[in-house]
Amino acid sequence: MADNAEAVAPQLSLQRIFLKDLSFESPRSPVVFQEEWKPEVGLELNTKSRQVGENAYEVVLELTINVKNNGEAAFLIQVQQGGLFAIAGLDEKQLHHALGAFCPGTLFPYARENVDALCVKGSFPALMLAPVNFDALYVESLKNQQAEATEQ
């Protein structure tokens, strides 16, 4: 009986963190450095996940940061921060929540670090992205999906 309990015990562990894609564009350099710096920051978040093996899941957190200064583009950063997670013993709802909230939350600090490094390398001030509540985003996403399903 103990063996059976161990076999279904929930497990979730991070196996590897990797950078899948990275892009930095500063179309108005060097003119942008001569202007007073009053940035307007736009942030888009997206996640993707897929099963890549038995109990192995790839999760990719995509960040697009569009920064404008005086209404004009200053720079654009796109980061795809990936992670390989070993997940077992979760029911479908728990797995969906882990892939949609817990795993992206684990990847976010790494993506934020890459964003800061790119800003500095582009000669801009570091952009300290605020923490993100991925659980709240996950719940909101579920509500939107349910609303769309009832409309159809």
For each residue, the residues with C-beta under 8 A, 3 or more apart:
1: 4 5
2: 5 6
3: 6 7
4: 1 7 8
5: 1 2 8 9
6: 2 3 9
7: 3 4 89
8: 4 5 89
9: 5 6 89
10: 88 89 90 94
11: 55 86 87 88 89
12: 85 86 87 90 98 102
13: 85 86
14: 17 83 84 85 106
15: 56 83 84 85 86
16: 83 84
17: 14 81 82 83 84 107 110
18: 81 82 83 84
19: 22 79 80 81 82 114
20: 60 80 81 82
21: 78 79 80
22: 19 78 79 80 114 118
23: 76 77 78 79
24: 75 76 77 118 121 122
25: 75 76 77
26: 29 32 74 75 76 122 124
27: 73
28: 31 32 72 73 74
29: 26 32 33 122 123
30: 33 34
31: 28 34 35
32: 26 28 29 35 69 72 74 75
33: 29 30 123
34: 30 31
35: 31 32 69 70
36: 70
37: 69 125
38: 69 70
39: 67 68 69 74
40: 67 68 69 71
41: 65 66 67 127
42: 65 66 67 68
43: 63 64 65 129
44: 62 63 64 65 66
45: 61 62 63 104 132 137
46: 61 62
47: 59 60 61 62 99 100 103 104
48: 59 60 62
49: 57 58 59 60 99 100 103
50: 57 58
51: 56 57 58
52: 56 57 58 84
53: 56
54:
55: 11 86 87 88
56: 15 51 52 53 84 85 86 87
57: 49 50 51 52 84 85 86 87 99 103
58: 49 50 51 52 82 83 84 85
59: 47 48 49 82 83 85 99 103 104 107
60: 20 47 48 49 80 81 82 83
61: 45 46 47 79 80 81 82 83 104 107 108 111
62: 44 45 46 47 48 78 79 80
63: 43 44 45 77 78 79 81 111 115 129
64: 43 44 76 77 78
65: 41 42 43 44 76 77 78 79 115 127 129
66: 41 42 44 73 76
67: 39 40 41 42 73 74 75 76 77 124 127
68: 39 40 42 71 72 73 74
69: 32 35 37 38 39 40 72 74
70: 35 36 38
71: 40 68
72: 28 32 68 69
73: 27 28 66 67 68 76
74: 26 28 32 39 67 68 69 124
75: 24 25 26 32 67 119 122 124
76: 23 24 25 26 64 65 66 67 73
77: 23 24 25 63 64 65 67 115 118 119
78: 21 22 23 62 63 64 65
79: 19 21 22 23 61 62 63 65 111 114 115 118
80: 19 20 21 22 60 61 62
81: 17 18 19 20 60 61 63 107 108 110 111 114
82: 17 18 19 20 58 59 60 61 107
83: 14 15 16 17 18 58 59 60 61 103 106 107
84: 14 15 16 17 18 52 56 57 58
85: 12 13 14 15 56 57 58 59 98 99 103
86: 11 12 13 15 55 56 57
87: 11 12 55 56 57 90 95 98 99
88: 10 11 55
89: 7 8 9 10 11
90: 10 12 87 94 95 98
91: 94 95
92: 95 96
93: 96 97
94: 10 90 91 97 98
95: 87 90 91 92 98 99
96: 92 93 99 100
97: 93 94 100 101 102 138
98: 12 85 87 90 94 95 101 102 103
99: 47 49 57 59 85 87 95 96 102 103
100: 47 49 96 97 103 104 134 138 141
101: 97 98 104 105 134 135 137 138
102: 12 97 98 99 105 106 134
103: 47 49 57 59 83 85 98 99 100 106 107
104: 45 47 59 61 100 101 107 108 134
105: 101 102 108 132 134 135
106: 14 83 102 103 109
107: 17 59 61 81 82 83 103 104 110 111
108: 61 81 104 105 111 112 131 132 134
109: 106 112 113
110: 17 81 107 113 114
111: 61 63 79 81 107 108 114 115
112: 108 109 115 116 128 129
113: 109 110 116 117
114: 19 22 79 81 110 111 117 118
115: 63 65 77 79 111 112 118 119 127 129
116: 112 113 119 120 126 127 128
117: 113 114 120 121
118: 22 24 77 79 114 115 121 122
119: 75 77 115 116 122 124 125 126 127
120: 116 117 123 124 125 126
121: 24 117 118
122: 24 26 29 75 118 119
123: 29 33 120
124: 26 67 74 75 119 120 127
125: 37 119 120
126: 116 119 120
127: 41 65 67 115 116 119 124
128: 112 116
129: 43 63 65 112 115 132
130:
131: 108
132: 45 105 108 129 137
133: 136 137
134: 100 101 102 104 105 108 137 138
135: 101 105 138 139
136: 133 139 140
137: 45 101 132 133 134 140 141
138: 97 100 101 134 135 141 142
139: 135 136 142 143
140: 136 137 143 144
141: 100 137 138 144 145
142: 138 139 145 146
143: 139 140 146 147
144: 140 141 147 148
145: 141 142 148 149
146: 142 143 149 150
147: 143 144 150 151
148: 144 145 151 152
149: 145 146 152
150: 146 147
151: 147 148
152: 148 149
